[in-house]
Amino acid sequence: MKKMLYSIAYFVSVLVVMSCGKEVKTEKAIVKIPTSICGECANTIKTAVMKLDGIKNVDVNTDTKLAMIEFIPASVKVSEIEDAIVMSGYGANDKAANKDAFEKLPDCCRKEEK
Ligand SMILES: [Cu+2]
């Protein structure tokens, strides 16, 4: 009987932990990445954004030139996400790519900005 109570208590505590985990609010932001071209670009952008705190998911689409980022607004701001993309050598929304980072990109990934 005691054993059963213990296992019920354990089960309840697991449920509590799980429901708490879902309490974290996330938001989705769409960031324009007009200078991205290929899969390599997508990887570079994804890696740069994932390094930030509070990023849940990054989905880069170089066909639509849009990045969908799921993040925790309490941990990270959209402007910080844009800056991370800028510093990886790509334009983000209205911000132009960082020149030095852009120069370091592979040849195939460098699309001159108009
Ligand atoms: Cu590329």
Residues whose N, C-alpha, C, O or C-beta is under 5 A from the ligand:
A	BS01	CU	I37 C38 E40 C41 C108 C109
